[in-house]
Amino acid sequence: MPGYLSDTDPGRQHLLYCVPVDHPEHPLRLQLTADLDLRVGGTFFCSFRGPKVPETWALWQFTEVEAPRRLGFVISFANANRNVAPSPFGGPWPARIAITVTLERHAGIGRGTLLTLRSTPHDASDAELAAFREAMSSMEVGWGQTLESLAGFVSTAR
């Protein structure tokens, strides 16, 4: 899903690539424990929790790293031992989802940064694909709210 982040200083594109989610002013206000190896073939393994988020583990496996323009990874829920785990929400859900995020300077609205996020279930069953499709509108709302909050955060960051 494409998203537009309005920022009058296109030179801050790098901030969208490296905003720390455990920063006290970050819109998600998550407590994050993480291990990051940001390179193709590397991983991001983390545990996060927040005021409305129970402790959840995630594993990202990086497939593309072109800072500050493009980031590709396969994301999974995980357990504390770095093993891919079923969704904590129950029901069918893809075990792996391929994500591509691109960041481009945008000369149009607000002269800011255009963020495009594409997500595709990876090796999913028919039931998992159906669940993913059914959840798409909810994910779009959630990503939209997150991007709006992130845009506000980035516009005030130095």
Contact map, one row per residue, 1 for C-alpha under 8 A:
11100000000000000000000000000000000000000000000000000000000000000000000000000000000000000000000000000000000000000001111000000000000000000001000000000000000000
11110000000000000000000000000000000000000000000000000000000000000000000000000000000000000000000000000000000000000111110000000000000000000000000000000000000000
11111000000000000000000000000000000000000000000000000000000000000000000000000000000000000000000000000000000000000111100000000000000000000000000100100000000000
01111100000000000000000000000000000000000000000000000000000000000000000000000000000000000000000000000000000000001111000000000000000000000000000000100000000000
00111110000000000000000000000000000000000000000000000000000000000000000000000000000000000000000000000000000000011110000000000000000000000000000000110010000000
00011111000000000000000000000000000000000000000000000000000000000000000000000000000000000000000000000000000011111000000000000000000000000000000000000010000000
00001111110100000000000000000000000000000000000000000000000000000000000000000000000000000000000000000000000001111000000000000000000000000000000000000010011000
00000111110000000000000000000000000000000000000000000000000000000000000000000000000000000000000000000000000001110000000000000000000000000000000000000000001000
00000011111100000000000000000000000000000000000000000000000000000000000000000000000000000000000000000000000000110000000000000000000000000000000000000000000000
00000011111110000000000000000000000000000000000000000000000000000000000000000000000000000000000000000000110000111000000000000000000000000000000000000000000000
00000000111111000000000000000000000000000000000000000000000000000000000000000000000000000000000000000000000000000000000000000000000000000000000000000000000000
00000010111111110000000000000000000000000000000000000000000000000000000000000000000000000000000000000000000000000000000000000000000000000000000000000000010000
00000000011111111000000000000000000000000000000000000000000000000001000000000000000000000000000000000011100000001000000000000000000000000000000000000000000000
00000000001111111100000000000000000000000000000000000000000000000011000000000000000000000000000000000000000000000000000000000000000000000000000000000000000000
00000000000111111110000000000000000000000000000000000000000000000000000000000000000000000000000000000000000000000000000000000000000000000000000000000000010000
00000000000111111110000000000000000000000000000000000000000000000000000000000000000000000000000000000000000000000000000000000000000000000000000000000000010000
00000000000011111110000000000000000000000000000000000000000000000011000000000000000000000000000000000000000000000000000000000000000000000000000000000000000000
00000000000001111111000000000000000000000000000000000000000000000000000000000000000000000000000000000000000000000000000000000000000000000000000000000000000000
00000000000000111111100000000000000000000000000000000000000000000000000000000000000000000000000000000000000000000000000000000000000000000000000000000000000000
00000000000000000111111001000000000000000000000000000000000000000000000000000000000000000000000000000000000000000000000000000000000000000000000000000000000000
00000000000000000011111001111111000000000000000000000000000000000000000000000000000000000000000000000000000000000000000000000000000000000000000000000000000000
00000000000000000001111101001111000000000000000000000000000000000000000000000000000000000000000000000000000000000000000000000000000000000000000000000000000000
00000000000000000001111111001000000000000000000000000000000000000000000000000000000000000000000000000000000000000000000000000000000000000000000000000000000000
00000000000000000000011111001000000000000000000000000000000000000000000000000000000000000000000000000000000000000000000000000000000000000000000000000000000000
00000000000000000000001111101000000000000000000000000000000000000000000000000000000000000000000000000000000000000000000000000000000000000000000000000000100000
00000000000000000001111111111000000000000000000000000000000000000000000000000000000000000000000000000000000000000000000000000000000000000000000000000100100000
00000000000000000000100011111000000000000000000000000000000000000000000000000000000000000000000000000000000000000000000000000000000000000000000001001100100000
00000000000000000000100001111100000000000000000001000000000000000000000000000000000000000000000000000000000000000000000000000000000000000000000001000000000000
00000000000000000000111111111110000000000000000001100000000000000000000000000000000000000000000000000000000000000000000000000000000000000000000000000000000000
00000000000000000000110000011111000000000000000111100000000000000000000000000000000000000000000000000000000000000000000000000000000000000000000000000000000000
00000000000000000000110000001111100000000000000111000000000000000000000000000000000000000000000000000000000000000000000000000000000000000000000000000000000000
00000000000000000000110000000111110000000000011110000000000000000000000000000000000000000000000000000000000000000000000000000000000000000000000000000000000000
00000000000000000000000000000011111000000000011100000000000000000000000000000000000000000000000000000000000000000000000000000000000000000000000000000000000000
00000000000000000000000000000001111100000001111000000000000000000000000000000000000000000000000000000000000000000000000000000000000000000000000000000000000000
00000000000000000000000000000000111110000011110000000000000000000000000000000000000000000000000000000000000000000000000000000000000000000000000000000000000000
00000000000000000000000000000000011111000111100000000000000000000000000000000000000000000000000000000000000000000000000000000000000000000000000000000000000000
00000000000000000000000000000000001111100111000000000000000000000000000000000000000000000000000000000000000000000000000000000000000000000000000000000000000000
00000000000000000000000000000000000111110111000000000000000001001000000000000000000000000000000000000000000000000000000000000000000000000000000000000000000000
00000000000000000000000000000000000011111110000000000000000001011000000000000000000000000000000000000000000000000000000000000000000000000000000000000000000000
00000000000000000000000000000000000001111100000000000000000001111000000000000000000000000000000000000000000000000000000000000000000000000000000000000000000000
00000000000000000000000000000000000000111110000000000000000011100000000000000000000000000000000000000000000000000000000000000000000000000000000000000000000000
00000000000000000000000000000000000111111111000000000000000011000000000000000000000000000000000000000000000000000000000000000000000000000000000000000000000000
00000000000000000000000000000000001111101111100000000000001111000000000000000000000000000000000000000000000000000000000000000000000000000000000000000000000000
00000000000000000000000000000000011111000111110000000000011111000000000000000000000000000000000000000000000000000000000000000000000000000000000000000000000000
00000000000000000000000000000000011100000011111000000000111100000000000000000000010000000000000000000000000000000000000000000000000000000000000000000000000000
00000000000000000000000000000001111000000001111100000000111000000000000000000000000000000000000000000000000000000000000000000000000000000000000000000000000000
00000000000000000000000000000001110000000000111110000011110000000000000000000000000000000000000000000000000000000000000000000000000000000000000000000000000000
00000000000000000000000000000111100000000000011111001111100000000000000000000000000000000000000000000000000000000000000000000000000000000000000000000000000000
00000000000000000000000000000111000000000000001111111111000000000000000000000000000000000000000000000000000000000000000000000000000000000000000000000000000000
00000000000000000000000000011110000000000000000111111110000000000000000000000000000000000000000000000000000000000000000000000000000000000000000000000000000000
00000000000000000000000000001100000000000000000011111000000000000000000000000000000000000000000000000000000000000000000000000000000000000000000000000000000000
00000000000000000000000000000000000000000000000011111100000000000000000000000000000000000000000000000000000000000000000000000000000000000000000000000000000000
00000000000000000000000000000000000000000000000111111111000000000000000000000000000000000000000000000000000000000000000000000000000000000000000000000000000000
00000000000000000000000000000000000000000000000111011111000000000000000000000000000000000000000000000000000000000000000000000000000000000000000000000000000000
00000000000000000000000000000000000000000000001111001111100000000000000000000000000000000000000000000000000000000000000000000000000000000000000000000000000000
00000000000000000000000000000000000000000000001110001111110000000000000000001100000000010000000000000000000000000000000000000000000000000000000000000000000000
00000000000000000000000000000000000000000000111100000011111000000000000000001111000000000000000000000000000000000000000000000000000000000000000000000000000000
00000000000000000000000000000000000000000001111000000001111100000000000000111110000000000000000000000000000000000000000000000000000000000000000000000000000000
00000000000000000000000000000000000000000011110000000000111110000000000000111100010100000000000000000000000000000000000000000000000000000000000000000000000000
00000000000000000000000000000000000000000011100000000000011111000000000011110000000000000000000000000000000000000000000000000000000000000000000000000000000000
00000000000000000000000000000000000000001111000000000000001111100000000011100000000000000000000000000000000000000000000000000000000000000000000000000000000000
00000000000000000000000000000000000001111111000000000000000111111000001111000000000000000000000000000000000000000000000000000000000000000000000000000000000000
00000000000000000000000000000000000000011000000000000000000011111000001111000000000000000000000000000000000000000000000000000000000000000000000000000000000000
00000000000000000000000000000000000000110000000000000000000001111100011110000000000000000000000000000000000000000000000000000000000000000000000000000000000000
00000000000000000000000000000000000001110000000000000000000001111110011100000000000000000000000000000000000000000000000000000000000000000000000000000000000000
00000000000000000000000000000000000000000000000000000000000000011111111000000000000000000000000000000000000000000000000000000000000000000000000000000000000000
00000000000001001000000000000000000000000000000000000000000000001111111000000000000000000000000000000000000000000000000000000000000000000000000000000000000000
00000000000011001000000000000000000000000000000000000000000000000111110000000000000000000000000000000010000000000000000000000000000000000000000000000000000000
00000000000000000000000000000000000000000000000000000000000000000111111000000000000000000000000000000111000000000000000000000000000000000000000000000000000000
00000000000000000000000000000000000000000000000000000000000000011111111100000000000000000000000000011110000000000000000000000000000000000000000000000000000000
00000000000000000000000000000000000000000000000000000000000001111110111110000000000000000000000000011100000000000000000000000000000000000000000000000000000000
00000000000000000000000000000000000000000000000000000000000001111000011111000000000000000000000001111000000000000000000000000000000000000000000000000000000000
00000000000000000000000000000000000000000000000000000000000111110000001111100000000000000000000001110000000000000000000000000000000000000000000000000000000000
00000000000000000000000000000000000000000000000000000000000111100000000111110000000000000000000111100000000000000000000000000000000000000000000000000000000000
00000000000000000000000000000000000000000000000000000000011110000000000011111000000000000000000111100000000000000000000000000000000000000000000000000000000000
00000000000000000000000000000000000000000000000000000000011100000000000001111100000110000000001110000000000000000000000000000000000000000000000000000000000000
00000000000000000000000000000000000000000000000000000001111000000000000000111110000111110000001000000000000000000000000000000000000000000000000000000000000000
00000000000000000000000000000000000000000000000000000001111000000000000000011111111111000000000000000000000000000000000000000000000000000000000000000000000000
00000000000000000000000000000000000000000000000000000000110000000000000000001111111110000000000000000000000000000000000000000000000000000000000000000000000000
00000000000000000000000000000000000000000000000000000000100000000000000000000111111000000000000000000000000000000000000000000000000000000000000000000000000000
00000000000000000000000000000000000000000000000000000000000000000000000000000111111000000000000000000000000000000000000000000000000000000000000000000000000000
00000000000000000000000000000000000000000000100000000000001000000000000000000111111100000000000000000000000000000000000000000000000000000000000000000000000000
00000000000000000000000000000000000000000000000000000000000000000000000000000111111110000000000000000000000000000000000000000000000000000000000000000000000000
00000000000000000000000000000000000000000000000000000000001000000000000000011110011111000000001000000000000000000000000000000000000000000000000000000000000000
00000000000000000000000000000000000000000000000000000000000000000000000000011110001111100000001000000000000000000000000000000000000000000000000000000000000000
00000000000000000000000000000000000000000000000000000000000000000000000000001100000111110100101000000000000000000000000000000000000000000000000000000000000000
00000000000000000000000000000000000000000000000000000000000000000000000000001000000011111110101000000000000000000000000000000000000000000000000000000000000000
00000000000000000000000000000000000000000000000000000001000000000000000000001000000001111100000000000000000000000000000000000000000000000000000000000000000000
00000000000000000000000000000000000000000000000000000000000000000000000000000000000000111110000000000000000000000000000000000000000000000000000000000000000000
00000000000000000000000000000000000000000000000000000000000000000000000000000000000001111111100000000000000000000000000000000000000000000000000000000000000000
00000000000000000000000000000000000000000000000000000000000000000000000000000000000000101111100000000000000000000000000000000000000000000000000000000000000000
00000000000000000000000000000000000000000000000000000000000000000000000000000000000000000111110000000000000000000000000000000011001000000000000000000000000000
00000000000000000000000000000000000000000000000000000000000000000000000000000000000001100111111000000000000000000000000000000011101100000000000000000000000000
00000000000000000000000000000000000000000000000000000000000000000000000000000000000000000001111110000000000000000000000011111001100100000000000000000000000000
00000000000000000000000000000000000000000000000000000000000000000000000000011000000111100000111110000000000000000000000001010000000000000000000000000000000000
00000000000000000000000000000000000000000000000000000000000000000000000001110000000000000000011111000000000000000000000011110000000000000000000000000000000000
00000000000000000000000000000000000000000000000000000000000000000000000001110000000000000000011111100000000000000000001111000000000000000000000000000000000000
00000000000000000000000000000000000000000000000000000000000000000000000111100000000000000000000111110000000000000000001111000000000000000000000000000000000000
00000000000000000000000000000000000000000000000000000000000000000000000111100000000000000000000011111000000000000000111100000000000000000000000000000000000000
00000000000000000000000000000000000000000000000000000000000000000000011110000000000000000000000001111100000000000001111000000000000000000000000000000000000000
00000000000000000000000000000000000000000000000000000000000000000000011100000000000000000000000000111110000000000011110000000000000000000000000000000000000000
00000000000000000000000000000000000000000000000000000000000000000000111000000000000000000000000000011111000000000111100000000000000000000000000000000000000000
00000000000010000000000000000000000000000000000000000000000000000001110000000000000000000000000000001111100000001111000000000000000000000000000000000000000000
00000000000010000000000000000000000000000000000000000000000000000000100000000000000000000000000000000111110000001110000000000000000000000000000000000000000000
00000000010010000000000000000000000000000000000000000000000000000000000000000000000000000000000000000011111000111100000000000000000000000000000000000000000000
00000000010000000000000000000000000000000000000000000000000000000000000000000000000000000000000000000001111110111100000000000000000000000000000000000000000000
00000000000000000000000000000000000000000000000000000000000000000000000000000000000000000000000000000000111111110000000000000000000000000000000000000000000000
00000000000000000000000000000000000000000000000000000000000000000000000000000000000000000000000000000000011111110000000000000000000000000000000000000000000000
00000100000000000000000000000000000000000000000000000000000000000000000000000000000000000000000000000000011111110000000000000000000000000000000000000000000000
00000111000000000000000000000000000000000000000000000000000000000000000000000000000000000000000000000000001111110000000000000000000000000000000000000000000000
00000111110000000000000000000000000000000000000000000000000000000000000000000000000000000000000000000000111111111000000000000000000000000000000000000000000000
00001111110000000000000000000000000000000000000000000000000000000000000000000000000000000000000000000000111111111100000000000000000000000000000000000000000000
00011110010010000000000000000000000000000000000000000000000000000000000000000000000000000000000000000011110000111110000000000000000000000000000000000000000000
01111000000000000000000000000000000000000000000000000000000000000000000000000000000000000000000000000111110000011111000000000000000000000000000000000000000000
01111000000000000000000000000000000000000000000000000000000000000000000000000000000000000000000000001111000000001111100000000000000000000000000000000000000000
11110000000000000000000000000000000000000000000000000000000000000000000000000000000000000000000000011110000000000111110000000000000000000000000000000000000000
11100000000000000000000000000000000000000000000000000000000000000000000000000000000000000000000000111100000000000011111000000000000000000000000000000000000000
11000000000000000000000000000000000000000000000000000000000000000000000000000000000000000000000000111000000000000001111100000000000000000000000000000000000000
10000000000000000000000000000000000000000000000000000000000000000000000000000000000000000000000011110000000000000000111110000000000000000000000000000000000000
00000000000000000000000000000000000000000000000000000000000000000000000000000000000000000000000011100000000000000000011111000000000000000000000000000000000000
00000000000000000000000000000000000000000000000000000000000000000000000000000000000000000000010111000000000000000000001111110000100100000000000000000000000000
00000000000000000000000000000000000000000000000000000000000000000000000000000000000000000000011111000000000000000000000111110000000000000000000000000000000000
00000000000000000000000000000000000000000000000000000000000000000000000000000000000000000000010100000000000000000000000011111000000000000000000000000000000000
00000000000000000000000000000000000000000000000000000000000000000000000000000000000000000000011100000000000000000000000011111111100000000000000000000000000000
00000000000000000000000000000000000000000000000000000000000000000000000000000000000000000000010000000000000000000000000000111111100000000000000000000000000000
00000000000000000000000000000000000000000000000000000000000000000000000000000000000000000000000000000000000000000000000000011111110000000000000000000000000000
00000000000000000000000000000000000000000000000000000000000000000000000000000000000000000001100000000000000000000000000000011111111000000000000000000000000000
00000000000000000000000000000000000000000000000000000000000000000000000000000000000000000001110000000000000000000000000000011111111100000000000000000000000000
00000000000000000000000000000000000000000000000000000000000000000000000000000000000000000000110000000000000000000000000010011111111110000000000000000000000000
00000000000000000000000000000000000000000000000000000000000000000000000000000000000000000000000000000000000000000000000000000111111111000000000000000000000000
00000000000000000000000000000000000000000000000000000000000000000000000000000000000000000001100000000000000000000000000000000011111111100000000000000000000000
00000000000000000000000000000000000000000000000000000000000000000000000000000000000000000000110000000000000000000000000010000001111111110000000000000000000000
00000000000000000000000000000000000000000000000000000000000000000000000000000000000000000000000000000000000000000000000000000000111111110000000000000000000000
00000000000000000000000000000000000000000000000000000000000000000000000000000000000000000000000000000000000000000000000000000000011111111000000000000000000000
00000000000000000000000000000000000000000000000000000000000000000000000000000000000000000000000000000000000000000000000000000000001111111110000000000000000000
00000000000000000000000000000000000000000000000000000000000000000000000000000000000000000000000000000000000000000000000000000000000111111111000000000000000000
00000000000000000000000000000000000000000000000000000000000000000000000000000000000000000000000000000000000000000000000000000000000001111111100000000000000000
00000000000000000000000000000000000000000000000000000000000000000000000000000000000000000000000000000000000000000000000000000000000000111111110000000000000000
00000000000000000000000000000000000000000000000000000000000000000000000000000000000000000000000000000000000000000000000000000000000000111111111000000000000000
10000000000000000000000000000000000000000000000000000000000000000000000000000000000000000000000000000000000000000000000000000000000000011111111100000000000000
00000000000000000000000000000000000000000000000000000000000000000000000000000000000000000000000000000000000000000000000000000000000000001111111110000000000000
00000000000000000000000000000000000000000000000000000000000000000000000000000000000000000000000000000000000000000000000000000000000000000111111111000000000000
00000000000000000000000000000000000000000000000000000000000000000000000000000000000000000000000000000000000000000000000000000000000000000011111111100000000000
00100000000000000000000000000000000000000000000000000000000000000000000000000000000000000000000000000000000000000000000000000000000000000001111111110000000000
00000000000000000000000000000000000000000000000000000000000000000000000000000000000000000000000000000000000000000000000000000000000000000000111111111000000000
00000000000000000000000000110000000000000000000000000000000000000000000000000000000000000000000000000000000000000000000000000000000000000000011111111100000000
00111000000000000000000000000000000000000000000000000000000000000000000000000000000000000000000000000000000000000000000000000000000000000000001111111110000000
00001000000000000000000000000000000000000000000000000000000000000000000000000000000000000000000000000000000000000000000000000000000000000000000111111111000000
00000000000000000000000000100000000000000000000000000000000000000000000000000000000000000000000000000000000000000000000000000000000000000000000011111111100000
00000000000000000000000001100000000000000000000000000000000000000000000000000000000000000000000000000000000000000000000000000000000000000000000001111111110000
00001110000000000000000000000000000000000000000000000000000000000000000000000000000000000000000000000000000000000000000000000000000000000000000000111111111000
00000000000000000000000000000000000000000000000000000000000000000000000000000000000000000000000000000000000000000000000000000000000000000000000000011111111100
00000000000000000000000011100000000000000000000000000000000000000000000000000000000000000000000000000000000000000000000000000000000000000000000000001111111110
00000010000100110000000000000000000000000000000000000000000000000000000000000000000000000000000000000000000000000000000000000000000000000000000000000111111110
00000011000000000000000000000000000000000000000000000000000000000000000000000000000000000000000000000000000000000000000000000000000000000000000000000011111110
00000000000000000000000000000000000000000000000000000000000000000000000000000000000000000000000000000000000000000000000000000000000000000000000000000001111111
00000000000000000000000000000000000000000000000000000000000000000000000000000000000000000000000000000000000000000000000000000000000000000000000000000000111111
00000000000000000000000000000000000000000000000000000000000000000000000000000000000000000000000000000000000000000000000000000000000000000000000000000000000111
